Amino acid sequence: MSTQRKWAAGYLAAFIVMIVMNYFVGTNVGNVANSNQPIIQPAGFAFSIWGLIYILVFIWIIKQFFQKTWEDSPAYKLKYWPIINFLLNSAWILVFTQQMILASVIIIFALLITLIIMHILITSQNYSWFDRFPYSVYFAWVTVASIVNVFQLTNDNNIDSIIGLDELTWTIIMLAAAGVIGVLTALYFKDWLYPLVIIWPLYAIYSENGSDYMNLNITLLIISIVLAVSAIVVIVIKNKNEKPV
């Protein structure tokens, strides 16, 4: 078995562990999330994106078995990072469903760090569009999910305000921060997909809260527009750079 296929087999094994954990334990995630949900909690339909992420990642793994050369495969740069990511994903599902919210926050930020590293490593090499595509979706979703997880921790500990600011104010601040991260990531890494995916949970947050918080709705609208514009800018820049001289 070639080196790249050994790595691909390792990815597949860790991926199966993640899927099994999600199947047997992950069904309780929604119940825990809804038990004491913060303002920033997205509507339930938003979590369907996990199905898309898992499908895309599975296709990505299978693709690694058929790379022509080791040096041309994303696994050449990524090595063990996808395995760590999948196992962290499994661990998060376990601790979150056991309502160990502090542990889940630590793990989800570790998960986010692995996605940042993988995104950078893939971008730093010659890559085809699908090499990064699944992880752009995954990375964007976990960016917002990490913030939501922190608010779940504060709610779980009945923390109503921090440095004099209430939950709604912090929600708006953190969503604005997510928007800034989305724009910077899009422009720096020339990744038009990342900001567009962030709009998905923003819409779900709006759907969950309805007209309860007008300031929040205005913030969500502005951030979504800015993210969409940043994606369009990246697409225009990439198309311009690809034109023959």
ABEGO torsion letter per residue (X at the ends): XBAAAAAAAAAAAAAAAAAAAAAAAAAAAAAAAAABBBAABBBAAAAAAAAAAAAAAAAAAAAAAABABAAABAAAAAEAAAAAAAAAAAAAAAAAAAGBAAAAAAAAAAAAAAAAAAAAAAAABBBBAAAAAAAAAAAAAAAAAAAAAAAAAAAAAGBABBGGBBAAAAAAAAAAAAAAAAAAAAAAAGBAAAAAAAAAAAAAAAAAAEAABAAAAAAAAAAAAAAAAAAAAAAAAAAAAABBX
